[in-house]
Amino acid sequence: MEHLKARANLGYGLSNVFTQRLAEEMAYELGKKTKNNPMNNKWLYSFLKRWPDDIASLKPRQLETSRAKSSTPEIIETYFNNL
């Protein structure tokens, strides 16, 4: 969960597939899962229910024109400095 939060704070969108693959890799490395295959949707929905205040699954939306126009070079530079 901490890794997902850190990526979200840096502005990375986290897809359901990415979350499932990350969990699968961690489970495999920790010896909790014997096969290296993706977690299923049942696991994903259970995970989202366990962390309702920290993570949500949302459909992406198109960037609003006003928001795109307000992206100044200074704001973009600050973003990349934080990365």
Buried (B, 14 or more C-beta within 10 A) or exposed (E): EEEBEEBEEEEEEBEBEEBBBBBBBEBBEEEEBEEEEEBEEEBBEEBBEEEEEEBEEEEEEEEEEEEEEEEEEEEEEEEEEEE
